[in-house]
Amino acid sequence: MGIQPGSYELGPQDGKLVVRTGKGGAASKAGHNLRIEVERWGAAAQFAEDLSQSVLELTADSTSFTVVEGTGGMKSLDGDDKEGIAQTINQEVLKGTPISFSPRRCAPTAKAAST
């Protein structure tokens, strides 16, 4: 059974939105691979009979990032480190900018088509 045509709304009550980062470059030995959970987010989907005509949109509040885990660094991260990273992301990297994502097209994968 595939996805039924219609409109769907999703948010934190339905699951977790997780962002994973990797490290690279000259300072990669000191940095961490991060797992960040987004606390405030929403997704809307309008699925059509012809999936290529479907519309998907995800929005996320970049100020609601919580660093859950950091692996691979020279030292493990404590609670203050995690809070500091989230603060740096918010104030210096994303600067509180809302995040939105909408794919250009929607197409079933072989796995999705067979379910």
N, C-alpha and C positions, 0 to 999 in steps of 0.2 A: 504494500500500500504506500503510495507516494504522498507528497504534501497536497492537501486539499486546497483548492482555490479559495481565496478570502483574505481578510486583513487580520494581522496578528500584531500584538504589542508585547514586548518583553522588557524586563528590567531586573534589578537586583533581587527581587522576590522570586525570580525564575531561575537564577543561576549566577555564577561568578564571571566577571570579565577580567581576564588575567593578561598582563603584558609581561613578556619575558625579554630581557635585554642581554646582549652578549658584549664581550670586551674584545678589544683589538688594539693594535698599535704598540708603540714603545712602552707605554705605561700599563700594558695589559696584565702584567704579573701582580701589580698592586691593586688593580680594580676588581670588581665583582660582577658576576653574572647575576642579574636581579630578577626576582619574581615579584611583580607589583600587582595588587588588586585595586580595581577601580570601584569605589564605593557608590558613586552616583552615575548611572548610565541608563540609556534607554535605546530600544531598537524597535523599528516599525517595518513590517513586511506586508506587501500586497502581492500575493501570489496569483498569477493568471493561469488559465488552462494551458497556455503556451508559456512555459517558464521563462523563455527569453524576453517576454513582455512584463516580467515581474519587476517590482521596485523594492529595494532594500535600503534602509538607512539606519546608521548607528550614531548616536551622540554620546559623548562622555564629558563629565566635568573634570578637567585636568587638575583642579584643586583637591580632588577627592582621592588621590593616589595614596595607597598605603604600601610601603615596602614590607613584604612578608618574609623574604628570604634573600640572602646574598651568599653566593658560593664562589670559590675559586680565588679569593683574595689572599693577601699575605696574612691577614688576621680576620677572625670572624667578626661579624657585625653584631653590636649590641643594640638595645632599644634606642638609645640616643643617636647612634650612627644611622639607623633606619629612618628616624624622624628627620635627621639632618639632610639625608639624601632626598627624601620626599619634599622638604622645604626648598632645597636647591632646584629640584626639577620644577617646582611651582613658580618660584620667584625669579630664577635666572634662565631657565631653559624654555619652558612653555609660557611663562609669565601670565598664568591664569587664562590663557586662550582656550575657548571651548574647542573640543575635538569633534569632528564629524567625518563619517566614512559612508560613501555610497558607491558600490561597484558599478562599473560601466555596463556590465551585462551579468545575467544570471543564467546558469546552465547546469543541468543535473550531471553528476558524475556517474560513472557506471554503477557504483555502489548504491547511490541514491536512487537511480532509475530502477534498480532491481528490488528495492524494498517496498 
